[in-house]
Amino acid sequence: MFLRIKSKFSAAHRLPAYDGDCSNLHGHTWKVVFEVQGPVQKSGMIYDFKLLKPLLKNALPDHKYLNDFIENPTAENICAYLFDKISALLKEKNLTLKTLEVWENEDAAAIKSK
């Protein structure tokens, strides 16, 4: 069984390897969709949403300059970075991050699945 949670964060970046406007400093309000898998516990839940939502939200780089920790912060590289970071957090809770979607805007997303 899966849980799906949506969240968002605002962050600035520039794409140093891009020949165009996105090589300039700019920002987005990124939407993130998490699909988390785990065993259903005796409680009837995989994990309490009340605990899972803040855990995931706090892992997002809200109001950060993404180039400080991602060399070329394309949507694809941001997705891969967050997938690895959040997978490690969830593993401690006996959960698996199956899919992560990072939406740059309402029409374009990068998606990573396990």
C-alpha positions in Angstrom: 0.0 0.0 0.0 1.1 3.6 -0.7 0.6 6.9 0.9 0.6 10.0 -1.3 1.4 13.4 0.2 1.7 16.8 -1.6 3.8 19.6 -0.3 5.6 22.7 -1.7 8.6 24.9 -1.2 10.0 28.1 -2.6 13.6 28.3 -3.7 15.9 30.2 -6.0 18.4 28.8 -8.4 20.3 29.4 -11.7 21.3 26.8 -14.3 25.0 27.4 -15.0 25.1 24.9 -17.9 22.0 26.3 -19.6 22.2 28.7 -22.6 19.2 30.9 -22.0 17.2 32.9 -19.4 17.3 30.2 -16.8 21.1 30.7 -16.4 20.1 33.9 -14.5 19.0 33.8 -10.9 15.3 33.1 -10.6 12.9 31.3 -8.3 10.0 28.9 -8.3 7.4 27.6 -5.9 8.1 23.9 -6.4 5.3 21.4 -5.8 6.5 18.0 -4.5 4.5 14.7 -4.5 5.7 11.9 -2.4 4.6 8.2 -2.7 5.6 6.3 0.4 5.2 2.6 0.8 5.3 0.6 4.0 3.5 -2.2 5.8 0.1 -1.6 7.3 0.5 -1.6 11.1 -1.8 -2.9 13.7 -3.2 0.6 13.9 -4.6 0.2 10.4 -2.1 2.8 9.1 1.2 2.6 7.3 2.3 5.7 9.2 0.4 8.6 10.8 -0.1 11.4 8.4 0.2 13.8 11.3 3.8 12.7 11.8 4.7 12.0 8.2 3.7 15.4 6.7 6.1 17.5 8.8 8.9 15.0 8.4 8.7 15.3 4.7 8.0 19.1 4.7 11.1 19.7 6.9 13.3 17.8 4.5 12.5 20.3 1.7 14.9 23.2 1.0 12.4 26.0 1.6 13.7 29.6 1.0 17.1 28.3 0.0 19.5 29.0 -2.9 19.7 25.5 -4.5 23.1 26.1 -6.1 24.6 26.1 -2.6 24.2 22.3 -2.4 23.2 21.1 -5.9 25.9 21.9 -8.6 23.4 22.2 -11.5 20.0 22.4 -10.0 17.8 21.3 -12.9 14.4 19.9 -12.0 15.9 16.4 -12.6 18.9 17.0 -10.3 16.7 18.5 -7.6 14.4 15.5 -7.8 17.4 13.1 -7.5 18.9 15.0 -4.6 15.6 15.1 -2.7 14.8 11.4 -3.5 18.1 10.3 -1.9 17.8 12.6 1.1 14.2 11.7 1.8 14.8 7.9 1.2 17.3 7.9 3.9 14.9 9.6 6.4 12.1 7.2 5.6 14.3 4.1 5.9 14.8 5.0 9.6 11.0 4.7 9.9 10.7 1.4 8.0 9.2 3.2 5.0 10.2 3.3 1.4 10.0 6.3 -0.9 8.7 4.8 -4.1 8.2 7.9 -6.3 9.0 11.5 -6.0 7.7 14.2 -8.3 9.2 17.7 -8.3 7.0 20.2 -10.2 8.7 23.3 -11.4 5.4 24.8 -12.5 1.9 23.5 -13.1 2.9 22.0 -16.5 6.4 20.5 -16.0 7.8 17.9 -13.5 10.8 15.6 -13.0 9.9 12.2 -11.5 12.1 9.6 -9.9 10.9 6.1 -8.9 12.6 3.3 -7.1 
